[in-house]
């Protein structure tokens, strides 16, 4: 005779979660324009000269003074 085994209620374990990743590539173009401006400069350099001369002036003055008295003549002895 066969005996039936005893059965217990099932034990339910927490669900095992698995994740699968799927990827789709989308291209988004980014345009970065640039510009170079070349500026040409023309400089006028004004040069100023100041030549200088020198001269000498000799000044002579005369004074006429009225002196009282007989004058500077020598007196006879």
C-alpha positions as CSV (number, residue, x, y, z in Angstrom):
1,X,0.0,0.0,0.0
2,X,1.1,3.3,-0.9
3,X,0.8,6.2,1.5
4,X,0.1,9.5,0.3
5,X,2.7,12.0,1.4
6,X,1.6,14.8,3.5
7,X,1.2,18.1,1.6
8,X,1.9,21.4,3.1
9,X,0.7,24.6,1.6
10,X,3.0,26.1,-0.9
11,X,5.5,28.7,0.1
12,X,5.4,31.7,-2.2
13,X,8.7,33.6,-2.4
14,X,8.9,37.3,-3.5
15,X,8.8,37.9,-7.2
16,X,12.2,38.1,-8.8
17,X,12.3,41.2,-11.0
18,X,14.3,41.2,-14.2
19,X,14.9,44.3,-16.3
20,X,15.8,44.3,-19.9
21,X,16.9,47.5,-21.6
22,X,16.2,48.4,-25.2
23,X,17.8,51.3,-26.9
24,X,16.9,53.3,-30.0
25,X,19.3,56.0,-31.3
26,X,18.0,59.3,-32.6
27,X,20.5,61.7,-34.1
28,X,20.0,65.4,-33.3
29,X,22.3,67.6,-35.4
30,X,23.8,70.7,-33.6
31,X,25.3,73.3,-35.8
32,X,27.7,75.8,-34.3
33,X,28.6,78.4,-36.9
34,X,31.6,80.8,-36.5
35,X,32.9,83.8,-38.3
36,X,36.2,85.7,-38.3
37,X,36.4,89.4,-39.1
38,X,39.8,90.8,-40.1
39,X,40.1,94.5,-39.3
40,X,42.8,96.4,-41.1
41,X,44.0,99.5,-39.2
42,X,45.9,102.4,-40.8
43,X,47.6,104.7,-38.4
44,X,48.7,108.2,-39.4
45,X,51.5,109.3,-37.1
46,X,51.9,113.1,-37.1
47,X,55.3,114.1,-36.1
48,X,55.7,117.6,-34.9
49,X,59.1,119.3,-34.8
50,X,59.9,122.6,-33.0
51,X,63.3,123.9,-34.2
52,X,64.6,126.6,-31.8
53,X,67.2,129.2,-32.5
54,X,69.1,131.4,-30.0
55,X,70.5,134.9,-30.2
56,X,72.3,137.3,-27.9
57,X,71.6,141.0,-27.4
58,X,74.1,143.3,-25.7
59,X,72.3,146.2,-24.2
60,X,74.1,149.4,-23.4
61,X,72.5,152.3,-21.6
62,X,73.7,155.8,-20.9
63,X,72.8,157.9,-17.9
64,X,73.2,161.7,-17.9
65,X,73.3,162.9,-14.4
66,X,73.3,166.6,-13.4
67,X,75.9,167.0,-10.6
68,X,76.1,170.3,-8.7
69,X,79.4,171.9,-8.1
70,X,82.4,172.8,-10.1
71,X,82.9,169.4,-11.7
72,X,85.5,166.7,-11.6
73,X,88.3,169.0,-13.0
74,X,91.5,169.1,-11.0
75,X,91.9,172.2,-8.9
76,X,95.0,174.3,-9.6
77,X,97.5,174.5,-6.7
